[in-house]
Amino acid sequence: ITGLTDDVEVDVELRAINGIGKSEASDVKSATPTLVVTYDYYIDDALGNDSNDGSSGSPWQSLNKVQSVALGAGATVDVLVKAGTYDKTTDYVIRNAAGGQPGAGSTLNITFEAGCVMDGAAASASAETNGFEIDGSNAWTCNVTGNGLIVQHYNRTSGGVSPNGVGCRGSVTVNVSDVRTTDCVDGFSAHETSTLNLTDCEADACLKAPFIHVGSATVTALRSRFTELSGGGTSEMDICDTTFTGTITCTQCEFVPDGASSRFRAGGGVFSRCELGTTTGGLNLQWASGQGVPSITDSFVNIYADGSYSVTALRCFGLW
């Protein structure tokens, strides 16, 4: 039997030809085929060692071994991270030119098993460390499949440096699914001309902003939730800075402020079927000159914009 995918149950009828040419059906049996997926490299906190070769029988232990993965032009490389808590000083994911410039058109797929936690307390103890920092001057792609991955405590900041739970820059496209960042300086952040696409992600308890972008990045978010740090502090709900010239498109996303009014720099963002604010928490809508008027469609809103700002809204309800 060919062409079956994992977890698909099929009924198989077996027939035998008896001595007089009659076909007789056997008892019908159910079979669940197993789809075997292999990867180029494996990381296992419990069983790995960084002196290994990264194969299935000899996995690495630290996440920063991803930096050593060769990415030639047009190549596709698959990495599996086994379930576990990754909390060593070497547990962060970086892939940039320091590990060899990723080739144009290359793809790096990083899949985390369910039950993975990246804890940056040790990695951030003496340096401003990002949970993920994906970079490159060539146009290449990194796909991160989280399966519930938690990225937490990448929160050391000094001299204006703002480590990200998940960050990208350069010309890379990063696609992230099912990842939660918490207690980082910024949750998800795209820089320069990079592209960041989020699906089913979440960011909360970030010291500055859960979802903020700079430069001329292209950003999309689908079915994702961004919650301001409880207690406020220096955090805001901004999704871009005042110099941002890129695009941000959000569909079925929630933006949850802490308190009655939080600054919300929207920078010409496009929002569809979103929740902007809550019944008790509002967003103070702002943007810089030249960034464009935000557009909101089919959404719940609790927003405030003074006489200096305007917004385009269609089929929205809530509090203005």
C-alpha positions, 0 to 999 in steps of 0.5 A: 500500500502506498500513498498513505499518510500517518494516522490514517486508518484504512480497511484492508480486504485480503482475498485468496484464490481457492482450488476451483478459481473462486475468490474468498474474502478473509476477515477484514482487518484494520491497519494504521500505517506509520509514516517515518520522517527523517531529518538531517540533524537532531538535537536532544538535551537529554541524550545529545552531546555537542561533539556528536555529528548531529545524526539520529543516533548521535544527536547534538545537545545545544540549540546553538549548533544550528549555526554550524548547519551548512546552507548552500544555495538552493539547499533544504536542511531539516532539523528536529529538536527533541522534547525537553527543557533547553536552558544552558548558556548555549541554548539559543537559535542563531543562524547568520553569516558568522556560520557561513552566509546562507545561500540564496534560495536555501531553506532551513526547517526547524521542527520542535517536538511537543513539550519543548521549552527554551529558557534563556535565563542562563544564556542571558545572564551575561549577554543580550541574547535572542531566543532566535536570531535569523539573519542573512544578506541573501534571500533564504527561508527559515521555517520554525514549527513549534508544536507548542514551543515556549521561548522564555526569559531572554530578557537581559537588556543594556545600552539600548539593546532589546533581545527578541524571543524570535527575531529576524533581519536582513533578507530572510523570510521566517515562518513561525507556527505555534510558538509562545514567547514570554518574559523576553524584552520584545516578543516577535520582531522583524528588522531591516528588509526581512519577512516574518509570518506568524501563525497560531503564535502568542507573546506575553509578559514582554518588557517592551513590546510583544510584537514590534517591527522596525526598518522596512520589514514585511510582517503578517500574523494569523490567529495570534495573541499579543498581551502587554506586560501586566503592571505596565512598566515601560511596556507598550502595545506598539507594533512598530517604531516611528521610523518603520516603512514596511507593512503589517497585516493581521488577521484574527489576532488579539491585542490585549493591553494592560490597563485603560489606555496603552500606546498603540503605534500601528504604522499603517497596519491592516487588521481584519477580524481582530480584537483591538483592545478589550472591554476594559482595556483600550489602545491609544492609536498613534503613528508617525508622519508618512506611515499611513492610516491604519485600516480595520475591518470586521473587528472589535475595537476599544481604541482612542485616536486624538485629533492628530490621528485618524483611522479607516474602519469598516463593519467594526463594533466596540468602544471609540 
